[in-house]
Amino acid sequence: MKAITVSAGEQHQQGLVANILSGLATSLFIVPTGLAYAQLAGVNPIYGLYAGIVPVFVAALGTGTLLMISTLTSSIALATGSVLQVAGIGSSQIPQALFTITFLVGVIMLVLGIARLGSIVNFVSNEVMTGFVAGAAMLIILGQEAHLTGYAPVGENTLQKLINWLQNISQWDVTTVAVSVAAIVLMMVAKRIRPIEKFAAILVLFVGTVAVGLFKIPVELVGDIATIPNGLPAIALPDFSLIALLLPGAVSVAFVALAQGAAVNTAVPNPDGSKSSLSRDFIGQGLGNFVGSFFQSMSTGGALSQTAVSVAAGAKSRLGGVFAGLWLGLIVLLFGSQAENVPLPVIGGMLVVIALELIVARVPSIRLVLRVKAVGAIGAMGLTFFSALFIPLQDTIFLGALLSLLLYVVASASHFRLQEAVRLGDGRWEMHDAPQELKANQVTVLIVQGMDFFAEVPSLADEMPLAKEVTHAVVILVIRDMRDATSTWIKWLEGYAEELRAHGNLLILADVDTAVFDTLRASGALEVIGEENTFPATMEVLAAEEMAWQAAQNWLQAQSE
């Protein structure tokens, strides 16, 4: 039987076709979500569609994660709306302010990427991100009252608006409620049917729009609040005079976008087996925003759901994203004005389902945080969640970053451990708790582990054994895990060495990393300790400890003579 072989040309052709088809599927998915997310931000829905054209195309050419789709997400939209609100941007200024935010987000991403600071997103803890996403999802739901029921509640904050909304059920429009409920039910049912689950949103959008138009159902349409023209986005410059006003908010939007992009980096491996780079992802997403800002785009970032659609539809390379941008451009060019016929209750219903999915997806993370039973982590998650409901979202983002940093500091300061290594008669070592006092004419070997933070130095000082009433004692301090010597640690080390020497004792350092050794020399601490009492780390296991042990024995013998 003859083996069936496929030539390189045929493989390339098959891959190209797969990318073209996946691009079409992705662009169709972006249409309803783009319209809905722009509405979340309180801007013309056309800008949500534009966010799926140029930024998707450009970012696909530059990200390290080959299959990443960088477009508008619900969290980015909410953060953008918060920035516009906090900055007090009037309706006439919204377009230019929107493009300026996108421009700034692009610049911030590019700077971080070029500086190879991709790892910065790792400092956003799971607890904080879980609380933020859950809080943002609740904001999405609570922000749809008017579109779901036809009654716009009043109040100074989310809670007051919710109470006012519930107190005025009699003013809800029955027709609007019926359409929004039908949209919710249809989308939830469609998402349970495997062949069409990925396209549930476009199905709901199409069916809802056709039904409302066909039966002339009297509900508010997109065209009642915005004009959607046929055609590609025209060139529009950001308003650079708004940079100072919008920069703090743009930082928060960029932070949200990059954190979501990092999730795509983790979840979607490159099909060619190459390792993706967060910094390269930053650059790609940054280029998408930078170029997109001149083509009327909202801010964008790595979108997990859109990327999942692209992968499921058969994307083989970064061309999947390229074709997604091209397809959406063609759709907007030919059918853009049809978006004016989309009913707002349908968009509201879609957003409710999307928000519920966000919350459900975070349930495992919430359970994990609760099971760990770390009070600080639970508090950080809860505080981030409730702050999202009661303070501007851009401030919640900064609060979340601060909480993540605080959790990191606390965790770093609690990793420190000090143990005594006791040498047995057969040459082996046995680990014990560090002694409270040194013993005269004996060598005490102390191993420091996990001390990477200056705040741990006071804990080390408290646990070090006392030597005031002892003479001829030697302390061998093994610091094999230390990769960086802070000035706080060096100051304490000099004081401890001088204290031991003042009472006729000796400090020896063993397994000293090259970088730490150089820092000790540059700071002058090596002169206090003595270079002869400092043993650098070697490739041979325990070699430095053995040399330090022999040096200690020689010193003790010299003291007894």
Backbone hydrogen bonds, N-H to C=O, Kabsch-Sander energy under -0.5 kcal/mol:
donor,donor_aa,acceptor,acceptor_aa,energy
5,T,3,A,-0.6
11,Q,7,S,-2.4
12,H,8,A,-2.4
13,Q,9,G,-2.2
14,Q,10,E,-2.7
15,G,11,Q,-2.5
16,L,12,H,-2.3
17,V,13,Q,-2.4
18,A,14,Q,-2.3
19,N,15,G,-2.2
20,I,16,L,-2.3
21,L,17,V,-2.5
22,S,18,A,-2.5
23,G,19,N,-2.2
24,L,20,I,-1.7
25,A,21,L,-2.2
26,T,22,S,-2.6
27,S,23,G,-2.4
28,L,24,L,-2.1
29,F,25,A,-1.7
30,I,26,T,-2.0
31,V,27,S,-1.4
33,T,29,F,-1.2
34,G,30,I,-3.3
35,L,31,V,-2.0
36,A,32,P,-2.4
37,Y,33,T,-3.0
38,A,34,G,-1.9
39,Q,35,L,-1.6
40,L,36,A,-1.6
41,A,37,Y,-1.5
42,G,38,A,-0.6
42,G,39,Q,-0.9
43,V,38,A,-2.1
47,Y,44,N,-1.9
48,G,44,N,-0.5
48,G,45,P,-0.9
49,L,45,P,-1.3
50,Y,46,I,-2.5
51,A,47,Y,-1.3
52,G,49,L,-1.8
53,I,50,Y,-1.7
54,V,50,Y,-0.6
57,F,53,I,-2.2
58,V,54,V,-2.9
59,A,55,P,-2.6
60,A,56,V,-1.8
61,L,57,F,-0.7
61,L,58,V,-0.9
62,G,58,V,-0.5
62,G,59,A,-1.4
63,T,59,A,-2.1
66,L,64,G,-1.0
68,M,65,T,-1.8
70,S,68,M,-0.6
71,T,69,I,-0.8
71,T,301,G,-1.8
77,A,73,T,-2.4
78,L,74,S,-2.6
79,A,75,S,-2.5
80,T,76,I,-2.5
81,G,77,A,-2.6
82,S,78,L,-2.2
83,V,79,A,-2.1
84,L,80,T,-2.2
85,Q,81,G,-2.1
86,V,82,S,-2.9
87,A,83,V,-2.2
88,G,85,Q,-1.1
89,I,84,L,-2.2
93,Q,90,G,-1.1
94,I,90,G,-0.9
97,A,93,Q,-2.6
98,L,94,I,-3.0
99,F,95,P,-2.2
100,T,96,Q,-2.0
101,I,97,A,-2.3
102,T,98,L,-2.0
103,F,99,F,-2.4
104,L,100,T,-2.7
105,V,101,I,-2.8
106,G,102,T,-2.2
107,V,103,F,-2.2
108,I,104,L,-2.8
109,M,105,V,-2.5
110,L,106,G,-2.4
111,V,107,V,-2.7
112,L,108,I,-2.4
113,G,109,M,-2.5
114,I,110,L,-3.0
115,A,111,V,-2.0
116,R,113,G,-1.6
117,L,112,L,-2.8
120,I,117,L,-1.9
121,V,118,G,-1.2
122,N,119,S,-1.7
123,F,120,I,-1.5
124,V,121,V,-1.6
125,S,123,F,-0.8
129,M,125,S,-2.4
130,T,126,N,-2.4
131,G,127,E,-2.2
132,F,128,V,-2.5
133,V,129,M,-2.6
134,A,130,T,-2.3
135,G,131,G,-2.3
136,A,132,F,-2.9
137,A,133,V,-2.4
138,M,134,A,-2.0
139,L,135,G,-2.0
140,I,136,A,-2.0
141,I,137,A,-2.0
142,L,138,M,-2.9
143,G,139,L,-1.4
144,Q,141,I,-1.5
145,E,142,L,-0.6
148,L,144,Q,-2.5
149,T,145,E,-1.9
150,G,146,A,-2.5
151,Y,145,E,-0.6
158,T,389,L,-0.7
161,K,157,N,-2.2
162,L,158,T,-2.2
163,I,159,L,-2.4
164,N,160,Q,-2.5
165,W,161,K,-2.4
166,L,162,L,-2.2
167,Q,163,I,-2.1
168,N,164,N,-0.8
168,N,165,W,-0.6
169,I,166,L,-0.8
171,Q,168,N,-1.8
172,W,169,I,-1.8
173,D,149,T,-3.5
174,V,172,W,-0.7
177,V,173,D,-2.4
178,A,174,V,-2.4
179,V,175,T,-2.2
180,S,176,T,-2.5
181,V,177,V,-2.6
182,A,178,A,-2.2
183,A,179,V,-2.1
184,I,180,S,-2.3
185,V,181,V,-2.7
186,L,182,A,-2.7
187,M,183,A,-2.3
188,M,184,I,-2.3
189,V,185,V,-2.4
190,A,186,L,-2.7
191,K,187,M,-1.9
192,R,189,V,-1.4
193,I,190,A,-1.2
194,R,192,R,-0.8
196,I,193,I,-1.6
197,E,193,I,-1.1
197,E,194,R,-0.7
199,F,196,I,-1.4
200,A,197,E,-1.2
203,L,199,F,-2.1
204,V,200,A,-2.6
205,L,201,A,-2.5
206,F,202,I,-2.3
207,V,203,L,-2.9
208,G,204,V,-2.7
209,T,205,L,-2.1
210,V,206,F,-2.5
211,A,207,V,-2.7
212,V,208,G,-2.3
213,G,209,T,-2.2
214,L,210,V,-3.1
215,F,211,A,-2.4
217,I,212,V,-1.8
219,V,217,I,-1.8
222,V,342,V,-2.4
223,G,340,E,-2.6
224,D,221,L,-1.5
225,I,222,V,-1.6
226,A,222,V,-1.7
228,I,226,A,-0.5
231,G,332,V,-1.2
236,A,294,F,-1.8
239,D,96,Q,-0.9
240,F,238,P,-1.0
242,L,239,D,-2.0
243,I,240,F,-1.1
246,L,242,L,-2.4
247,L,243,I,-2.0
250,A,246,L,-2.5
251,V,247,L,-2.0
252,S,248,P,-1.4
253,V,249,G,-2.1
254,A,250,A,-2.7
255,F,251,V,-2.2
256,V,252,S,-2.1
257,A,253,V,-2.6
258,L,254,A,-2.7
259,A,255,F,-2.1
260,Q,256,V,-2.1
261,G,257,A,-2.2
262,A,258,L,-2.0
263,A,259,A,-1.1
264,V,260,Q,-1.3
265,N,261,G,-2.2
266,T,262,A,-1.8
267,A,263,A,-2.2
268,V,264,V,-2.4
270,N,274,S,-0.6
273,G,270,N,-1.8
281,D,277,S,-2.2
282,F,278,L,-2.4
283,I,279,S,-2.0
284,G,280,R,-2.5
285,Q,281,D,-2.8
286,G,282,F,-2.6
287,L,283,I,-2.7
288,G,284,G,-2.0
289,N,285,Q,-2.1
290,F,286,G,-3.0
291,V,287,L,-2.7
292,G,288,G,-2.1
293,S,289,N,-2.0
294,F,291,V,-1.4
295,F,292,G,-2.0
296,Q,293,S,-0.6
297,S,292,G,-1.6
298,M,47,Y,-1.0
301,G,71,T,-2.0
303,A,69,I,-2.7
304,L,302,G,-0.6
307,T,303,A,-2.3
308,A,304,L,-2.5
309,V,305,S,-2.0
310,S,306,Q,-2.1
311,V,307,T,-2.6
312,A,308,A,-2.7
313,A,309,V,-1.9
314,G,311,V,-1.5
315,A,310,S,-2.1
320,G,317,S,-2.0
321,G,318,R,-0.7
322,V,318,R,-1.6
323,F,319,L,-2.8
324,A,320,G,-1.4
325,G,321,G,-2.0
326,L,322,V,-1.9
327,W,323,F,-3.1
328,L,324,A,-2.2
329,G,325,G,-2.0
330,L,326,L,-1.9
331,I,327,W,-2.5
332,V,328,L,-2.8
333,L,329,G,-2.1
334,L,330,L,-2.1
335,F,331,I,-3.2
336,G,332,V,-1.6
338,Q,335,F,-1.6
339,A,336,G,-1.8
340,E,337,S,-1.7
341,N,338,Q,-1.8
342,V,339,A,-1.5
344,L,220,E,-2.6
347,I,343,P,-1.5
348,G,344,L,-2.8
349,G,345,P,-2.3
350,M,346,V,-2.4
351,L,347,I,-2.4
352,V,348,G,-1.8
353,V,349,G,-1.8
354,I,350,M,-2.5
355,A,351,L,-2.6
356,L,352,V,-2.4
357,E,353,V,-2.2
358,L,354,I,-1.8
359,I,355,A,-2.1
360,V,356,L,-2.7
361,A,357,E,-2.5
362,R,358,L,-0.9
362,R,359,I,-0.7
363,V,359,I,-0.6
363,V,360,V,-1.1
366,I,362,R,-2.4
367,R,363,V,-2.7
368,L,364,P,-2.2
369,V,365,S,-2.4
370,L,366,I,-2.2
371,R,367,R,-2.5
372,V,368,L,-2.1
373,K,369,V,-1.0
374,A,369,V,-0.6
375,V,373,K,-0.7
378,I,374,A,-2.6
379,G,375,V,-2.6
380,A,376,G,-2.3
381,M,377,A,-2.3
382,G,378,I,-2.5
383,L,379,G,-2.8
384,T,380,A,-2.2
385,F,381,M,-2.1
386,F,382,G,-2.5
387,S,383,L,-2.3
388,A,384,T,-1.5
389,L,385,F,-0.7
389,L,386,F,-0.6
390,F,386,F,-1.2
391,I,387,S,-2.5
395,D,392,P,-0.8
396,T,392,P,-1.7
397,I,393,L,-2.1
398,F,394,Q,-1.5
399,L,395,D,-2.6
400,G,396,T,-2.8
401,A,397,I,-2.2
402,L,398,F,-2.3
403,L,399,L,-2.7
404,S,400,G,-2.4
405,L,401,A,-2.2
406,L,402,L,-2.4
407,L,403,L,-2.7
408,Y,404,S,-2.2
409,V,405,L,-2.5
410,V,406,L,-2.6
411,A,407,L,-2.6
412,S,408,Y,-2.8
413,A,409,V,-2.3
414,S,410,V,-0.6
414,S,411,A,-0.8
415,H,412,S,-1.0
417,R,449,Q,-2.0
419,Q,447,I,-1.9
420,E,432,H,-2.7
421,A,445,V,-2.6
422,V,420,E,-0.7
422,V,430,E,-3.4
423,R,421,A,-0.5
424,L,428,R,-3.4
427,G,424,L,-1.7
430,E,422,V,-2.4
432,H,420,E,-2.8
434,A,418,L,-0.8
438,L,466,L,-2.4
441,N,471,T,-0.9
441,N,472,H,-1.3
442,Q,439,K,-1.2
444,T,442,Q,-0.5
444,T,474,V,-3.2
445,V,421,A,-0.5
445,V,443,V,-0.6
446,L,444,T,-0.6
446,L,476,I,-3.0
447,I,419,Q,-3.2
448,V,446,L,-0.5
448,V,478,V,-2.5
449,Q,417,R,-2.8
449,Q,447,I,-0.5
452,D,450,G,-1.1
456,E,453,F,-2.0
457,V,454,F,-1.5
460,L,456,E,-2.1
461,A,457,V,-2.7
462,D,458,P,-2.0
463,E,459,S,-1.6
464,M,460,L,-1.4
466,L,436,Q,-2.6
470,V,467,A,-1.0
472,H,504,G,-1.8
474,V,442,Q,-2.4
475,V,506,L,-2.7
476,I,444,T,-2.8
476,I,474,V,-0.6
477,L,475,V,-0.7
477,L,508,I,-3.2
478,V,446,L,-3.3
478,V,476,I,-0.8
479,I,477,L,-0.6
479,I,510,A,-2.2
481,D,448,V,-0.6
482,M,479,I,-1.3
486,T,484,D,-0.7
490,I,486,T,-2.3
491,K,487,S,-2.4
492,W,488,T,-1.8
493,L,489,W,-2.8
494,E,490,I,-2.5
495,G,491,K,-1.8
496,Y,492,W,-2.6
497,A,493,L,-2.5
498,E,494,E,-2.2
499,E,495,G,-2.2
500,L,496,Y,-2.4
501,R,497,A,-2.2
502,A,498,E,-2.2
503,H,499,E,-0.9
503,H,500,L,-0.8
504,G,501,R,-1.7
505,N,500,L,-2.8
506,L,473,A,-2.2
508,I,475,V,-3.1
509,L,533,N,-2.6
510,A,477,L,-2.3
511,D,535,F,-0.8
512,V,535,F,-1.8
513,D,511,D,-0.5
517,F,513,D,-2.9
518,D,514,T,-2.4
519,T,515,A,-1.9
520,L,516,V,-2.5
521,R,517,F,-2.1
522,A,518,D,-2.6
523,S,519,T,-2.3
524,G,520,L,-0.8
524,G,521,R,-0.7
525,A,520,L,-0.9
526,L,520,L,-1.7
527,E,524,G,-0.8
528,V,524,G,-0.9
529,I,525,A,-2.4
530,G,526,L,-2.9
533,N,530,G,-1.6
534,T,531,E,-1.5
535,F,509,L,-2.6
537,A,512,V,-2.5
543,A,540,E,-1.6
546,E,542,L,-2.2
547,M,543,A,-2.2
548,A,544,A,-2.5
549,W,545,E,-2.6
550,Q,546,E,-2.3
551,A,547,M,-2.3
552,A,548,A,-2.3
553,Q,549,W,-2.2
554,N,550,Q,-2.3
555,W,551,A,-2.1
556,L,552,A,-2.4
557,Q,553,Q,-2.2
558,A,554,N,-2.1
559,Q,555,W,-1.9
560,S,556,L,-1.4
561,E,557,Q,-0.8
